[in-house]
Amino acid sequence: MDDAAAADTATAATQHTQLQQIQQQQIQQQQQQQQQQQQQQQQQQQQQQQQQQQRWITYCHFEGYYTGVVDGV
């Protein structure tokens, strides 16, 4: 193999390695995005629960029978 062919082979091998690294980075980024989406969904669920509790307390005060517990209303 002459020098030019050896250089071409080395370049091709380097490019292949870089491609694999780029693909791995993209996969990692996708996984991170999925984790962030899951966290956002959990936060939304927590916010919804808090809103429901507040509505219940307001409703009880308005009706004049706030006891702090749900007792057969």
KOLDRENRO-572124 format. One record per residue (C-alpha): residue number from 1; chain; x, y, z. Coordinates in steps of 0.05 Angstrom, whole numbers. Layout:
// residues N
+------+-------+--------+--------+--------+
: fike : dotor :      X :      Y :      Z :
+------+-------+--------+--------+--------+
:  NUM :     A :      X :      Y :      Z :
...
+------+-------+--------+--------+--------+
This chain:
// residues 73
+------+-------+--------+--------+--------+
: fike : dotor :      X :      Y :      Z :
+------+-------+--------+--------+--------+
:    1 :     A :      0 :      0 :      0 :
:    2 :     A :     29 :     68 :    -18 :
:    3 :     A :     28 :    129 :     27 :
:    4 :     A :    -33 :    160 :     -6 :
:    5 :     A :    -75 :     98 :      2 :
:    6 :     A :    -53 :     90 :     74 :
:    7 :     A :    -73 :    163 :     88 :
:    8 :     A :   -141 :    152 :     56 :
:    9 :     A :   -153 :     91 :     99 :
:   10 :     A :   -134 :    128 :    162 :
:   11 :     A :   -180 :    187 :    144 :
:   12 :     A :   -238 :    140 :    131 :
:   13 :     A :   -227 :    105 :    198 :
:   14 :     A :   -225 :    173 :    234 :
:   15 :     A :   -289 :    197 :    200 :
:   16 :     A :   -325 :    132 :    219 :
:   17 :     A :   -305 :    140 :    292 :
:   18 :     A :   -330 :    213 :    292 :
:   19 :     A :   -396 :    191 :    262 :
:   20 :     A :   -406 :    140 :    317 :
:   21 :     A :   -390 :    192 :    370 :
:   22 :     A :   -440 :    241 :    340 :
:   23 :     A :   -494 :    187 :    338 :
:   24 :     A :   -481 :    170 :    411 :
:   25 :     A :   -486 :    244 :    431 :
:   26 :     A :   -553 :    250 :    395 :
:   27 :     A :   -580 :    188 :    431 :
:   28 :     A :   -558 :    217 :    498 :
:   29 :     A :   -591 :    284 :    482 :
:   30 :     A :   -656 :    248 :    465 :
:   31 :     A :   -654 :    210 :    530 :
:   32 :     A :   -643 :    275 :    569 :
:   33 :     A :   -702 :    307 :    533 :
:   34 :     A :   -747 :    249 :    551 :
:   35 :     A :   -726 :    255 :    624 :
:   36 :     A :   -741 :    329 :    624 :
:   37 :     A :   -810 :    316 :    594 :
:   38 :     A :   -825 :    265 :    648 :
:   39 :     A :   -805 :    316 :    702 :
:   40 :     A :   -850 :    368 :    671 :
:   41 :     A :   -909 :    319 :    671 :
:   42 :     A :   -897 :    305 :    745 :
:   43 :     A :   -896 :    380 :    760 :
:   44 :     A :   -961 :    390 :    722 :
:   45 :     A :   -994 :    334 :    762 :
:   46 :     A :   -971 :    365 :    827 :
:   47 :     A :   -999 :    433 :    807 :
:   48 :     A :  -1066 :    403 :    789 :
:   49 :     A :  -1071 :    369 :    857 :
:   50 :     A :  -1056 :    435 :    892 :
:   51 :     A :  -1109 :    471 :    852 :
:   52 :     A :  -1161 :    419 :    870 :
:   53 :     A :  -1145 :    425 :    944 :
:   54 :     A :  -1151 :    501 :    941 :
:   55 :     A :  -1218 :    497 :    906 :
:   56 :     A :  -1245 :    449 :    959 :
:   57 :     A :  -1224 :    495 :   1016 :
:   58 :     A :  -1255 :    556 :    982 :
:   59 :     A :  -1319 :    518 :    969 :
:   60 :     A :  -1325 :    496 :   1042 :
:   61 :     A :  -1313 :    567 :   1067 :
:   62 :     A :  -1365 :    594 :   1019 :
:   63 :     A :  -1417 :    544 :   1041 :
:   64 :     A :  -1401 :    558 :   1114 :
:   65 :     A :  -1382 :    488 :   1135 :
:   66 :     A :  -1306 :    484 :   1131 :
:   67 :     A :  -1283 :    428 :   1176 :
:   68 :     A :  -1215 :    414 :   1146 :
:   69 :     A :  -1235 :    343 :   1128 :
:   70 :     A :  -1281 :    314 :   1076 :
:   71 :     A :  -1339 :    286 :   1117 :
:   72 :     A :  -1397 :    263 :   1075 :
:   73 :     A :  -1409 :    327 :   1037 :
+------+-------+--------+--------+--------+
